[in-house]
Amino acid sequence: MIRGLKRTGLDIIHVRDFFWRVSEIRTFIPPTVEFMSVMKTYNPVLFHEFKSSLVPNSSMHLLAGLYMEPGQALISLGIESVEQLETAIKGKTH
């Protein structure tokens, strides 16, 4: 998802909707901070625009302010090799 998004208003709404839907999951704790950390690292402009669009002091704004080391976030998301990272960033490679 992050690869295909720019910093347009529609993309920011798409990201915000994604995180709101993720926050409604009750059957397990989704890796929200990991998702945000990866977005902050690999698409910092989009992350900044997304965070700026949030209501200050809302739960989502507070989550966006948390920090997780990007490498640890990737490992938590199941990306443990350079090959998996390249696939995650660039898509399928042939």
PDB file of N, CA, C and O in Angstrom:
ATOM      1  N   MET A   1       0.829  -1.188   0.000  1.00  0.00           N
ATOM      2  CA  MET A   1       0.000   0.000   0.000  1.00  0.00           C
ATOM      3  C   MET A   1       0.875   1.253   0.000  1.00  0.00           C
ATOM      4  O   MET A   1       0.600   2.193  -0.746  1.00  0.00           O
ATOM      5  N   ILE A   2       1.911   1.281   0.815  1.00  0.00           N
ATOM      6  CA  ILE A   2       2.745   2.474   0.957  1.00  0.00           C
ATOM      7  C   ILE A   2       3.430   2.827  -0.353  1.00  0.00           C
ATOM      8  O   ILE A   2       3.567   4.005  -0.686  1.00  0.00           O
ATOM      9  N   ARG A   3       3.866   1.802  -1.109  1.00  0.00           N
ATOM     10  CA  ARG A   3       4.577   2.049  -2.363  1.00  0.00           C
ATOM     11  C   ARG A   3       3.747   2.848  -3.358  1.00  0.00           C
ATOM     12  O   ARG A   3       4.281   3.702  -4.065  1.00  0.00           O
ATOM     13  N   GLY A   4       2.446   2.580  -3.419  1.00  0.00           N
ATOM     14  CA  GLY A   4       1.614   3.200  -4.432  1.00  0.00           C
ATOM     15  C   GLY A   4       1.046   4.554  -4.068  1.00  0.00           C
ATOM     16  O   GLY A   4       0.374   5.179  -4.889  1.00  0.00           O
ATOM     17  N   LEU A   5       1.298   5.019  -2.865  1.00  0.00           N
ATOM     18  CA  LEU A   5       0.686   6.268  -2.415  1.00  0.00           C
ATOM     19  C   LEU A   5       1.633   7.451  -2.526  1.00  0.00           C
ATOM     20  O   LEU A   5       2.842   7.334  -2.325  1.00  0.00           O
ATOM     21  N   LYS A   6       1.052   8.578  -2.848  1.00  0.00           N
ATOM     22  CA  LYS A   6       1.796   9.842  -2.906  1.00  0.00           C
ATOM     23  C   LYS A   6       1.293  10.704  -1.759  1.00  0.00           C
ATOM     24  O   LYS A   6       0.863  10.170  -0.737  1.00  0.00           O
ATOM     25  N   ARG A   7       1.338  12.016  -1.904  1.00  0.00           N
ATOM     26  CA  ARG A   7       0.865  12.877  -0.818  1.00  0.00           C
ATOM     27  C   ARG A   7      -0.388  13.645  -1.194  1.00  0.00           C
ATOM     28  O   ARG A   7      -0.625  14.750  -0.706  1.00  0.00           O
ATOM     29  N   THR A   8      -1.187  13.048  -2.066  1.00  0.00           N
ATOM     30  CA  THR A   8      -2.428  13.706  -2.454  1.00  0.00           C
ATOM     31  C   THR A   8      -3.453  13.582  -1.329  1.00  0.00           C
ATOM     32  O   THR A   8      -3.330  12.727  -0.452  1.00  0.00           O
ATOM     33  N   GLY A   9      -4.452  14.439  -1.367  1.00  0.00           N
ATOM     34  CA  GLY A   9      -5.502  14.397  -0.356  1.00  0.00           C
ATOM     35  C   GLY A   9      -6.207  13.055  -0.322  1.00  0.00           C
ATOM     36  O   GLY A   9      -6.525  12.546   0.752  1.00  0.00           O
ATOM     37  N   LEU A  10      -6.457  12.474  -1.497  1.00  0.00           N
ATOM     38  CA  LEU A  10      -7.125  11.187  -1.568  1.00  0.00           C
ATOM     39  C   LEU A  10      -6.279  10.086  -0.928  1.00  0.00           C
ATOM     40  O   LEU A  10      -6.814   9.217  -0.238  1.00  0.00           O
ATOM     41  N   ASP A  11      -4.965  10.115  -1.150  1.00  0.00           N
ATOM     42  CA  ASP A  11      -4.081   9.123  -0.552  1.00  0.00           C
ATOM     43  C   ASP A  11      -4.038   9.262   0.974  1.00  0.00           C
ATOM     44  O   ASP A  11      -4.006   8.264   1.694  1.00  0.00           O
ATOM     45  N   ILE A  12      -4.038  10.475   1.446  1.00  0.00           N
ATOM     46  CA  ILE A  12      -4.013  10.708   2.895  1.00  0.00           C
ATOM     47  C   ILE A  12      -5.302  10.169   3.514  1.00  0.00           C
ATOM     48  O   ILE A  12      -5.269   9.568   4.588  1.00  0.00           O
ATOM     49  N   ILE A  13      -6.425  10.377   2.849  1.00  0.00           N
ATOM     50  CA  ILE A  13      -7.695   9.834   3.333  1.00  0.00           C
ATOM     51  C   ILE A  13      -7.644   8.309   3.325  1.00  0.00           C
ATOM     52  O   ILE A  13      -8.144   7.666   4.248  1.00  0.00           O
ATOM     53  N   HIS A  14      -7.040   7.729   2.288  1.00  0.00           N
ATOM     54  CA  HIS A  14      -6.903   6.276   2.193  1.00  0.00           C
ATOM     55  C   HIS A  14      -6.089   5.733   3.376  1.00  0.00           C
ATOM     56  O   HIS A  14      -6.476   4.741   3.993  1.00  0.00           O
ATOM     57  N   VAL A  15      -4.979   6.376   3.685  1.00  0.00           N
ATOM     58  CA  VAL A  15      -4.136   5.948   4.812  1.00  0.00           C
ATOM     59  C   VAL A  15      -4.897   6.101   6.123  1.00  0.00           C
ATOM     60  O   VAL A  15      -4.865   5.204   6.965  1.00  0.00           O
ATOM     61  N   ARG A  16      -5.572   7.214   6.301  1.00  0.00           N
ATOM     62  CA  ARG A  16      -6.317   7.450   7.538  1.00  0.00           C
ATOM     63  C   ARG A  16      -7.420   6.399   7.705  1.00  0.00           C
ATOM     64  O   ARG A  16      -7.621   5.878   8.802  1.00  0.00           O
ATOM     65  N   ASP A  17      -8.130   6.089   6.620  1.00  0.00           N
ATOM     66  CA  ASP A  17      -9.165   5.055   6.674  1.00  0.00           C
ATOM     67  C   ASP A  17      -8.577   3.691   7.015  1.00  0.00           C
ATOM     68  O   ASP A  17      -9.151   2.932   7.795  1.00  0.00           O
ATOM     69  N   PHE A  18      -7.425   3.392   6.422  1.00  0.00           N
ATOM     70  CA  PHE A  18      -6.752   2.121   6.725  1.00  0.00           C
ATOM     71  C   PHE A  18      -6.471   2.011   8.223  1.00  0.00           C
ATOM     72  O   PHE A  18      -6.789   0.998   8.845  1.00  0.00           O
ATOM     73  N   PHE A  19      -5.876   3.056   8.799  1.00  0.00           N
ATOM     74  CA  PHE A  19      -5.542   2.996  10.221  1.00  0.00           C
ATOM     75  C   PHE A  19      -6.787   2.986  11.105  1.00  0.00           C
ATOM     76  O   PHE A  19      -6.778   2.358  12.165  1.00  0.00           O
ATOM     77  N   TRP A  20      -7.852   3.664  10.695  1.00  0.00           N
ATOM     78  CA  TRP A  20      -9.095   3.607  11.479  1.00  0.00           C
ATOM     79  C   TRP A  20      -9.677   2.207  11.442  1.00  0.00           C
ATOM     80  O   TRP A  20     -10.146   1.707  12.464  1.00  0.00           O
ATOM     81  N   ARG A  21      -9.655   1.559  10.268  1.00  0.00           N
ATOM     82  CA  ARG A  21     -10.159   0.182  10.181  1.00  0.00           C
ATOM     83  C   ARG A  21      -9.308  -0.766  11.011  1.00  0.00           C
ATOM     84  O   ARG A  21      -9.834  -1.654  11.681  1.00  0.00           O
ATOM     85  N   VAL A  22      -8.007  -0.580  10.966  1.00  0.00           N
ATOM     86  CA  VAL A  22      -7.111  -1.422  11.765  1.00  0.00           C
ATOM     87  C   VAL A  22      -7.395  -1.223  13.254  1.00  0.00           C
ATOM     88  O   VAL A  22      -7.364  -2.187  14.019  1.00  0.00           O
ATOM     89  N   SER A  23      -7.669   0.000  13.672  1.00  0.00           N
ATOM     90  CA  SER A  23      -7.908   0.276  15.088  1.00  0.00           C
ATOM     91  C   SER A  23      -9.208  -0.347  15.588  1.00  0.00           C
ATOM     92  O   SER A  23      -9.401  -0.483  16.796  1.00  0.00           O
ATOM     93  N   GLU A  24     -10.103  -0.728  14.675  1.00  0.00           N
ATOM     94  CA  GLU A  24     -11.370  -1.356  15.074  1.00  0.00           C
ATOM     95  C   GLU A  24     -11.254  -2.858  15.274  1.00  0.00           C
ATOM     96  O   GLU A  24     -12.201  -3.488  15.745  1.00  0.00           O
ATOM     97  N   ILE A  25     -10.121  -3.442  14.929  1.00  0.00           N
ATOM     98  CA  ILE A  25      -9.919  -4.887  15.092  1.00  0.00           C
ATOM     99  C   ILE A  25      -9.867  -5.206  16.576  1.00  0.00           C
ATOM    100  O   ILE A  25      -9.122  -4.579  17.329  1.00  0.00           O
ATOM    101  N   ARG A  26     -10.658  -6.179  16.992  1.00  0.00           N
ATOM    102  CA  ARG A  26     -10.719  -6.542  18.407  1.00  0.00           C
ATOM    103  C   ARG A  26     -10.283  -7.983  18.672  1.00  0.00           C
ATOM    104  O   ARG A  26     -10.122  -8.370  19.829  1.00  0.00           O
ATOM    105  N   THR A  27     -10.090  -8.784  17.620  1.00  0.00           N
ATOM    106  CA  THR A  27      -9.743 -10.188  17.815  1.00  0.00           C
ATOM    107  C   THR A  27      -8.257 -10.394  18.124  1.00  0.00           C
ATOM    108  O   THR A  27      -7.872 -11.439  18.647  1.00  0.00           O
ATOM    109  N   PHE A  28      -7.429  -9.405  17.804  1.00  0.00           N
ATOM    110  CA  PHE A  28      -6.000  -9.425  18.132  1.00  0.00           C
ATOM    111  C   PHE A  28      -5.496  -7.988  18.098  1.00  0.00           C
ATOM    112  O   PHE A  28      -6.199  -7.089  17.636  1.00  0.00           O
ATOM    113  N   ILE A  29      -4.295  -7.777  18.583  1.00  0.00           N
ATOM    114  CA  ILE A  29      -3.709  -6.433  18.572  1.00  0.00           C
ATOM    115  C   ILE A  29      -2.915  -6.281  17.272  1.00  0.00           C
ATOM    116  O   ILE A  29      -1.867  -6.905  17.106  1.00  0.00           O
ATOM    117  N   PRO A  30      -3.418  -5.450  16.352  1.00  0.00           N
ATOM    118  CA  PRO A  30      -2.714  -5.276  15.078  1.00  0.00           C
ATOM    119  C   PRO A  30      -1.420  -4.481  15.276  1.00  0.00           C
ATOM    120  O   PRO A  30      -1.309  -3.695  16.217  1.00  0.00           O
ATOM    121  N   PRO A  31      -0.452  -4.687  14.394  1.00  0.00           N
ATOM    122  CA  PRO A  31       0.839  -3.996  14.510  1.00  0.00           C
ATOM    123  C   PRO A  31       0.791  -2.556  13.985  1.00  0.00           C
ATOM    124  O   PRO A  31       1.522  -2.200  13.061  1.00  0.00           O
ATOM    125  N   THR A  32      -0.062  -1.748  14.575  1.00  0.00           N
ATOM    126  CA  THR A  32      -0.275  -0.373  14.117  1.00  0.00           C
ATOM    127  C   THR A  32       0.995   0.462  14.199  1.00  0.00           C
ATOM    128  O   THR A  32       1.328   1.176  13.253  1.00  0.00           O
ATOM    129  N   VAL A  33       1.706   0.382  15.316  1.00  0.00           N
ATOM    130  CA  VAL A  33       2.927   1.181  15.477  1.00  0.00           C
ATOM    131  C   VAL A  33       3.973   0.731  14.460  1.00  0.00           C
ATOM    132  O   VAL A  33       4.717   1.554  13.926  1.00  0.00           O
ATOM    133  N   GLU A  34       4.029  -0.554  14.196  1.00  0.00           N
ATOM    134  CA  GLU A  34       4.967  -1.061  13.193  1.00  0.00           C
ATOM    135  C   GLU A  34       4.609  -0.515  11.811  1.00  0.00           C
ATOM    136  O   GLU A  34       5.488  -0.068  11.075  1.00  0.00           O
ATOM    137  N   PHE A  35       3.319  -0.548  11.454  1.00  0.00           N
ATOM    138  CA  PHE A  35       2.888   0.002  10.165  1.00  0.00           C
ATOM    139  C   PHE A  35       3.287   1.470  10.050  1.00  0.00           C
ATOM    140  O   PHE A  35       3.821   1.898   9.027  1.00  0.00           O
ATOM    141  N   MET A  36       3.024   2.236  11.105  1.00  0.00           N
ATOM    142  CA  MET A  36       3.334   3.673  11.067  1.00  0.00           C
ATOM    143  C   MET A  36       4.836   3.909  10.989  1.00  0.00           C
ATOM    144  O   MET A  36       5.281   4.813  10.282  1.00  0.00           O
ATOM    145  N   SER A  37       5.619   3.112  11.702  1.00  0.00           N
ATOM    146  CA  SER A  37       7.077   3.271  11.670  1.00  0.00           C
ATOM    147  C   SER A  37       7.628   2.997  10.283  1.00  0.00           C
ATOM    148  O   SER A  37       8.531   3.696   9.822  1.00  0.00           O
ATOM    149  N   VAL A  38       7.090   1.984   9.617  1.00  0.00           N
ATOM    150  CA  VAL A  38       7.534   1.667   8.257  1.00  0.00           C
ATOM    151  C   VAL A  38       7.141   2.796   7.309  1.00  0.00           C
ATOM    152  O   VAL A  38       7.937   3.209   6.465  1.00  0.00           O
ATOM    153  N   MET A  39       5.908   3.295   7.449  1.00  0.00           N
ATOM    154  CA  MET A  39       5.481   4.408   6.590  1.00  0.00           C
ATOM    155  C   MET A  39       6.338   5.644   6.855  1.00  0.00           C
ATOM    156  O   MET A  39       6.724   6.342   5.918  1.00  0.00           O
ATOM    157  N   LYS A  40       6.635   5.915   8.119  1.00  0.00           N
ATOM    158  CA  LYS A  40       7.446   7.083   8.467  1.00  0.00           C
ATOM    159  C   LYS A  40       8.832   6.982   7.833  1.00  0.00           C
ATOM    160  O   LYS A  40       9.393   7.992   7.410  1.00  0.00           O
ATOM    161  N   THR A  41       9.384   5.774   7.765  1.00  0.00           N
ATOM    162  CA  THR A  41      10.724   5.568   7.214  1.00  0.00           C
ATOM    163  C   THR A  41      10.730   5.577   5.688  1.00  0.00           C
ATOM    164  O   THR A  41      11.594   6.207   5.078  1.00  0.00           O
ATOM    165  N   TYR A  42       9.768   4.881   5.060  1.00  0.00           N
ATOM    166  CA  TYR A  42       9.801   4.684   3.612  1.00  0.00           C
ATOM    167  C   TYR A  42       8.975   5.697   2.820  1.00  0.00           C
ATOM    168  O   TYR A  42       9.110   5.780   1.600  1.00  0.00           O
ATOM    169  N   ASN A  43       8.131   6.459   3.492  1.00  0.00           N
ATOM    170  CA  ASN A  43       7.376   7.512   2.818  1.00  0.00           C
ATOM    171  C   ASN A  43       7.141   8.640   3.832  1.00  0.00           C
ATOM    172  O   ASN A  43       6.005   8.889   4.232  1.00  0.00           O
ATOM    173  N   PRO A  44       8.220   9.320   4.244  1.00  0.00           N
ATOM    174  CA  PRO A  44       8.104  10.315   5.311  1.00  0.00           C
ATOM    175  C   PRO A  44       7.198  11.501   4.975  1.00  0.00           C
ATOM    176  O   PRO A  44       6.561  12.059   5.869  1.00  0.00           O
ATOM    177  N   VAL A  45       7.132  11.891   3.712  1.00  0.00           N
ATOM    178  CA  VAL A  45       6.273  13.007   3.335  1.00  0.00           C
ATOM    179  C   VAL A  45       4.805  12.622   3.547  1.00  0.00           C
ATOM    180  O   VAL A  45       4.033  13.383   4.129  1.00  0.00           O
ATOM    181  N   LEU A  46       4.436  11.446   3.074  1.00  0.00           N
ATOM    182  CA  LEU A  46       3.065  10.969   3.266  1.00  0.00           C
ATOM    183  C   LEU A  46       2.751  10.839   4.754  1.00  0.00           C
ATOM    184  O   LEU A  46       1.666  11.218   5.197  1.00  0.00           O
ATOM    185  N   PHE A  47       3.703  10.302   5.530  1.00  0.00           N
ATOM    186  CA  PHE A  47       3.474  10.156   6.967  1.00  0.00           C
ATOM    187  C   PHE A  47       3.231  11.522   7.615  1.00  0.00           C
ATOM    188  O   PHE A  47       2.320  11.676   8.429  1.00  0.00           O
ATOM    189  N   HIS A  48       4.038  12.494   7.254  1.00  0.00           N
ATOM    190  CA  HIS A  48       3.878  13.836   7.830  1.00  0.00           C
ATOM    191  C   HIS A  48       2.506  14.414   7.484  1.00  0.00           C
ATOM    192  O   HIS A  48       1.826  14.970   8.346  1.00  0.00           O
ATOM    193  N   GLU A  49       2.109  14.281   6.234  1.00  0.00           N
ATOM    194  CA  GLU A  49       0.800  14.785   5.808  1.00  0.00           C
ATOM    195  C   GLU A  49      -0.326  14.044   6.536  1.00  0.00           C
ATOM    196  O   GLU A  49      -1.306  14.654   6.962  1.00  0.00           O
ATOM    197  N   PHE A  50      -0.174  12.725   6.674  1.00  0.00           N
ATOM    198  CA  PHE A  50      -1.159  11.919   7.397  1.00  0.00           C
ATOM    199  C   PHE A  50      -1.273  12.382   8.844  1.00  0.00           C
ATOM    200  O   PHE A  50      -2.374  12.614   9.343  1.00  0.00           O
ATOM    201  N   LYS A  51      -0.133  12.516   9.514  1.00  0.00           N
ATOM    202  CA  LYS A  51      -0.145  12.921  10.923  1.00  0.00           C
ATOM    203  C   LYS A  51      -0.726  14.335  11.080  1.00  0.00           C
ATOM    204  O   LYS A  51      -1.454  14.609  12.034  1.00  0.00           O
ATOM    205  N   SER A  52      -0.401  15.216  10.147  1.00  0.00           N
ATOM    206  CA  SER A  52      -0.936  16.582  10.194  1.00  0.00           C
ATOM    207  C   SER A  52      -2.445  16.614  10.009  1.00  0.00           C
ATOM    208  O   SER A  52      -3.102  17.554  10.457  1.00  0.00           O
ATOM    209  N   SER A  53      -3.005  15.600   9.354  1.00  0.00           N
ATOM    210  CA  SER A  53      -4.444  15.566   9.107  1.00  0.00           C
ATOM    211  C   SER A  53      -5.246  15.059  10.307  1.00  0.00           C
ATOM    212  O   SER A  53      -6.475  15.134  10.316  1.00  0.00           O
ATOM    213  N   LEU A  54      -4.546  14.546  11.313  1.00  0.00           N
ATOM    214  CA  LEU A  54      -5.228  13.973  12.472  1.00  0.00           C
ATOM    215  C   LEU A  54      -5.585  15.046  13.500  1.00  0.00           C
ATOM    216  O   LEU A  54      -4.924  16.081  13.594  1.00  0.00           O
ATOM    217  N   VAL A  55      -6.623  14.783  14.252  1.00  0.00           N
ATOM    218  CA  VAL A  55      -7.027  15.685  15.326  1.00  0.00           C
ATOM    219  C   VAL A  55      -5.987  15.584  16.436  1.00  0.00           C
ATOM    220  O   VAL A  55      -5.708  14.485  16.916  1.00  0.00           O
ATOM    221  N   PRO A  56      -5.403  16.718  16.854  1.00  0.00           N
ATOM    222  CA  PRO A  56      -4.400  16.675  17.930  1.00  0.00           C
ATOM    223  C   PRO A  56      -4.967  15.999  19.182  1.00  0.00           C
ATOM    224  O   PRO A  56      -6.134  16.177  19.529  1.00  0.00           O
ATOM    225  N   ASN A  57      -4.136  15.243  19.829  1.00  0.00           N
ATOM    226  CA  ASN A  57      -4.454  14.519  21.064  1.00  0.00           C
ATOM    227  C   ASN A  57      -5.500  13.422  20.894  1.00  0.00           C
ATOM    228  O   ASN A  57      -5.996  12.893  21.888  1.00  0.00           O
ATOM    229  N   SER A  58      -5.847  13.067  19.654  1.00  0.00           N
ATOM    230  CA  SER A  58      -6.719  11.918  19.432  1.00  0.00           C
ATOM    231  C   SER A  58      -5.886  10.649  19.598  1.00  0.00           C
ATOM    232  O   SER A  58      -4.656  10.702  19.584  1.00  0.00           O
ATOM    233  N   SER A  59      -6.551   9.523  19.752  1.00  0.00           N
ATOM    234  CA  SER A  59      -5.807   8.270  19.935  1.00  0.00           C
ATOM    235  C   SER A  59      -4.917   7.970  18.732  1.00  0.00           C
ATOM    236  O   SER A  59      -3.797   7.488  18.895  1.00  0.00           O
ATOM    237  N   MET A  60      -5.406   8.251  17.531  1.00  0.00           N
ATOM    238  CA  MET A  60      -4.606   7.990  16.335  1.00  0.00           C
ATOM    239  C   MET A  60      -3.411   8.943  16.271  1.00  0.00           C
ATOM    240  O   MET A  60      -2.325   8.539  15.856  1.00  0.00           O
ATOM    241  N   HIS A  61      -3.596  10.185  16.670  1.00  0.00           N
ATOM    242  CA  HIS A  61      -2.498  11.159  16.690  1.00  0.00           C
ATOM    243  C   HIS A  61      -1.433  10.714  17.691  1.00  0.00           C
ATOM    244  O   HIS A  61      -0.236  10.820  17.423  1.00  0.00           O
ATOM    245  N   LEU A  62      -1.875  10.220  18.836  1.00  0.00           N
ATOM    246  CA  LEU A  62      -0.925   9.735  19.842  1.00  0.00           C
ATOM    247  C   LEU A  62      -0.164   8.513  19.328  1.00  0.00           C
ATOM    248  O   LEU A  62       1.043   8.403  19.543  1.00  0.00           O
ATOM    249  N   LEU A  63      -0.852   7.602  18.655  1.00  0.00           N
ATOM    250  CA  LEU A  63      -0.190   6.433  18.070  1.00  0.00           C
ATOM    251  C   LEU A  63       0.838   6.851  17.022  1.00  0.00           C
ATOM    252  O   LEU A  63       1.920   6.271  16.943  1.00  0.00           O
ATOM    253  N   ALA A  64       0.500   7.853  16.224  1.00  0.00           N
ATOM    254  CA  ALA A  64       1.421   8.326  15.187  1.00  0.00           C
ATOM    255  C   ALA A  64       2.668   8.956  15.796  1.00  0.00           C
ATOM    256  O   ALA A  64       3.702   9.050  15.135  1.00  0.00           O
ATOM    257  N   GLY A  65       2.578   9.387  17.050  1.00  0.00           N
ATOM    258  CA  GLY A  65       3.726   9.987  17.719  1.00  0.00           C
ATOM    259  C   GLY A  65       4.662   8.982  18.364  1.00  0.00           C
ATOM    260  O   GLY A  65       5.752   9.343  18.806  1.00  0.00           O
ATOM    261  N   LEU A  66       4.245   7.718  18.422  1.00  0.00           N
ATOM    262  CA  LEU A  66       5.113   6.694  19.009  1.00  0.00           C
ATOM    263  C   LEU A  66       6.251   6.367  18.057  1.00  0.00           C
ATOM    264  O   LEU A  66       6.108   6.464  16.838  1.00  0.00           O
ATOM    265  N   TYR A  67       7.379   5.978  18.629  1.00  0.00           N
ATOM    266  CA  TYR A  67       8.538   5.658  17.804  1.00  0.00           C
ATOM    267  C   TYR A  67       8.907   4.193  17.983  1.00  0.00           C
ATOM    268  O   TYR A  67       8.917   3.670  19.098  1.00  0.00           O
ATOM    269  N   MET A  68       9.202   3.552  16.886  1.00  0.00           N
ATOM    270  CA  MET A  68       9.755   2.201  16.903  1.00  0.00           C
ATOM    271  C   MET A  68      10.857   2.171  15.867  1.00  0.00           C
ATOM    272  O   MET A  68      10.681   2.655  14.749  1.00  0.00           O
ATOM    273  N   GLU A  69      11.977   1.612  16.232  1.00  0.00           N
ATOM    274  CA  GLU A  69      13.107   1.507  15.306  1.00  0.00           C
ATOM    275  C   GLU A  69      12.637   0.743  14.063  1.00  0.00           C
ATOM    276  O   GLU A  69      12.076  -0.346  14.186  1.00  0.00           O
ATOM    277  N   PRO A  70      12.861   1.302  12.872  1.00  0.00           N
ATOM    278  CA  PRO A  70      12.330   0.703  11.640  1.00  0.00           C
ATOM    279  C   PRO A  70      12.741  -0.754  11.430  1.00  0.00           C
ATOM    280  O   PRO A  70      11.931  -1.562  10.975  1.00  0.00           O
ATOM    281  N   GLY A  71      13.966  -1.093  11.751  1.00  0.00           N
ATOM    282  CA  GLY A  71      14.412  -2.482  11.591  1.00  0.00           C
ATOM    283  C   GLY A  71      13.617  -3.431  12.471  1.00  0.00           C
ATOM    284  O   GLY A  71      13.244  -4.520  12.034  1.00  0.00           O
ATOM    285  N   GLN A  72      13.356  -3.028  13.703  1.00  0.00           N
ATOM    286  CA  GLN A  72      12.557  -3.850  14.612  1.00  0.00           C
ATOM    287  C   GLN A  72      11.115  -3.940  14.128  1.00  0.00           C
ATOM    288  O   GLN A  72      10.480  -4.988  14.245  1.00  0.00           O
ATOM    289  N   ALA A  73      10.600  -2.839  13.585  1.00  0.00           N
ATOM    290  CA  ALA A  73       9.235  -2.849  13.049  1.00  0.00           C
ATOM    291  C   ALA A  73       9.121  -3.856  11.904  1.00  0.00           C
ATOM    292  O   ALA A  73       8.153  -4.613  11.833  1.00  0.00           O
ATOM    293  N   LEU A  74      10.113  -3.865  11.009  1.00  0.00           N
ATOM    294  CA  LEU A  74      10.095  -4.813   9.891  1.00  0.00           C
ATOM    295  C   LEU A  74      10.154  -6.251  10.391  1.00  0.00           C
ATOM    296  O   LEU A  74       9.433  -7.111   9.885  1.00  0.00           O
ATOM    297  N   ILE A  75      10.996  -6.518  11.370  1.00  0.00           N
ATOM    298  CA  ILE A  75      11.089  -7.870  11.934  1.00  0.00           C
ATOM    299  C   ILE A  75       9.757  -8.266  12.564  1.00  0.00           C
ATOM    300  O   ILE A  75       9.299  -9.396  12.392  1.00  0.00           O
ATOM    301  N   SER A  76       9.133  -7.338  13.292  1.00  0.00           N
ATOM    302  CA  SER A  76       7.831  -7.619  13.899  1.00  0.00           C
ATOM    303  C   SER A  76       6.762  -7.914  12.851  1.00  0.00           C
ATOM    304  O   SER A  76       5.817  -8.658  13.109  1.00  0.00           O
ATOM    305  N   LEU A  77       6.918  -7.329  11.675  1.00  0.00           N
ATOM    306  CA  LEU A  77       5.977  -7.564  10.577  1.00  0.00           C
ATOM    307  C   LEU A  77       6.336  -8.813   9.765  1.00  0.00           C
ATOM    308  O   LEU A  77       5.666  -9.128   8.782  1.00  0.00           O
ATOM    309  N   GLY A  78       7.386  -9.517  10.175  1.00  0.00           N
ATOM    310  CA  GLY A  78       7.761 -10.757   9.502  1.00  0.00           C
ATOM    311  C   GLY A  78       8.750 -10.599   8.377  1.00  0.00           C
ATOM    312  O   GLY A  78       8.977 -11.546   7.624  1.00  0.00           O
ATOM    313  N   ILE A  79       9.345  -9.431   8.239  1.00  0.00           N
ATOM    314  CA  ILE A  79      10.341  -9.192   7.190  1.00  0.00           C
ATOM    315  C   ILE A  79      11.713  -9.337   7.834  1.00  0.00           C
ATOM    316  O   ILE A  79      12.164  -8.470   8.583  1.00  0.00           O
ATOM    317  N   GLU A  80      12.366 -10.456   7.525  1.00  0.00           N
ATOM    318  CA  GLU A  80      13.622 -10.776   8.210  1.00  0.00           C
ATOM    319  C   GLU A  80      14.814 -10.923   7.289  1.00  0.00           C
ATOM    320  O   GLU A  80      15.917 -11.197   7.761  1.00  0.00           O
ATOM    321  N   SER A  81      14.630 -10.748   5.986  1.00  0.00           N
ATOM    322  CA  SER A  81      15.761 -10.880   5.074  1.00  0.00           C
ATOM    323  C   SER A  81      15.753  -9.717   4.085  1.00  0.00           C
ATOM    324  O   SER A  81      14.738  -9.045   3.903  1.00  0.00           O
ATOM    325  N   VAL A  82      16.880  -9.499   3.465  1.00  0.00           N
ATOM    326  CA  VAL A  82      16.992  -8.452   2.452  1.00  0.00           C
ATOM    327  C   VAL A  82      16.046  -8.751   1.294  1.00  0.00           C
ATOM    328  O   VAL A  82      15.434  -7.842   0.734  1.00  0.00           O
ATOM    329  N   GLU A  83      15.929 -10.019   0.942  1.00  0.00           N
ATOM    330  CA  GLU A  83      15.041 -10.426  -0.136  1.00  0.00           C
ATOM    331  C   GLU A  83      13.584 -10.067   0.181  1.00  0.00           C
ATOM    332  O   GLU A  83      12.876  -9.525  -0.667  1.00  0.00           O
ATOM    333  N   GLN A  84      13.148 -10.368   1.392  1.00  0.00           N
ATOM    334  CA  GLN A  84      11.783 -10.020   1.795  1.00  0.00           C
ATOM    335  C   GLN A  84      11.593  -8.508   1.821  1.00  0.00           C
ATOM    336  O   GLN A  84      10.531  -8.012   1.444  1.00  0.00           O
ATOM    337  N   LEU A  85      12.605  -7.774   2.260  1.00  0.00           N
ATOM    338  CA  LEU A  85      12.530  -6.321   2.301  1.00  0.00           C
ATOM    339  C   LEU A  85      12.406  -5.750   0.892  1.00  0.00           C
ATOM    340  O   LEU A  85      11.580  -4.870   0.651  1.00  0.00           O
ATOM    341  N   GLU A  86      13.220  -6.243  -0.036  1.00  0.00           N
ATOM    342  CA  GLU A  86      13.150  -5.768  -1.419  1.00  0.00           C
ATOM    343  C   GLU A  86      11.785  -6.047  -2.026  1.00  0.00           C
ATOM    344  O   GLU A  86      11.238  -5.202  -2.735  1.00  0.00           O
ATOM    345  N   THR A  87      11.230  -7.219  -1.756  1.00  0.00           N
ATOM    346  CA  THR A  87       9.898  -7.557  -2.254  1.00  0.00           C
ATOM    347  C   THR A  87       8.858  -6.629  -1.650  1.00  0.00           C
ATOM    348  O   THR A  87       7.955  -6.169  -2.350  1.00  0.00           O
ATOM    349  N   ALA A  88       8.976  -6.349  -0.348  1.00  0.00           N
ATOM    350  CA  ALA A  88       8.015  -5.471   0.322  1.00  0.00           C
ATOM    351  C   ALA A  88       8.090  -4.049  -0.222  1.00  0.00           C
ATOM    352  O   ALA A  88       7.065  -3.383  -0.365  1.00  0.00           O
ATOM    353  N   ILE A  89       9.299  -3.583  -0.525  1.00  0.00           N
ATOM    354  CA  ILE A  89       9.478  -2.204  -0.995  1.00  0.00           C
ATOM    355  C   ILE A  89       9.194  -2.077  -2.480  1.00  0.00           C
ATOM    356  O   ILE A  89       8.493  -1.155  -2.898  1.00  0.00           O
ATOM    357  N   LYS A  90       9.725  -2.982  -3.278  1.00  0.00           N
ATOM    358  CA  LYS A  90       9.634  -2.843  -4.726  1.00  0.00           C
ATOM    359  C   LYS A  90       8.529  -3.670  -5.345  1.00  0.00           C
ATOM    360  O   LYS A  90       8.197  -3.472  -6.514  1.00  0.00           O
ATOM    361  N   GLY A  91       7.961  -4.577  -4.606  1.00  0.00           N
ATOM    362  CA  GLY A  91       6.975  -5.500  -5.171  1.00  0.00           C
ATOM    363  C   GLY A  91       7.671  -6.762  -5.644  1.00  0.00           C
ATOM    364  O   GLY A  91       8.863  -6.951  -5.400  1.00  0.00           O
ATOM    365  N   LYS A  92       6.952  -7.596  -6.296  1.00  0.00           N
ATOM    366  CA  LYS A  92       7.518  -8.866  -6.775  1.00  0.00           C
ATOM    367  C   LYS A  92       8.632  -8.603  -7.768  1.00  0.00           C
ATOM    368  O   LYS A  92       8.485  -7.806  -8.694  1.00  0.00           O
ATOM    369  N   THR A  93       9.741  -9.283  -7.563  1.00  0.00           N
ATOM    370  CA  THR A  93      10.858  -9.193  -8.511  1.00  0.00           C
ATOM    371  C   THR A  93      10.955 -10.492  -9.290  1.00  0.00           C
ATOM    372  O   THR A  93      10.713 -11.566  -8.738  1.00  0.00           O
ATOM    373  N   HIS A  94      11.299 -10.407 -10.541  1.00  0.00           N
ATOM    374  CA  HIS A  94      11.341 -11.611 -11.389  1.00  0.00           C
ATOM    375  C   HIS A  94      12.747 -12.005 -11.650  1.00  0.00           C
ATOM    376  O   HIS A  94      12.994 -12.993 -12.342  1.00  0.00           O
TER     377      HIS A  94
END
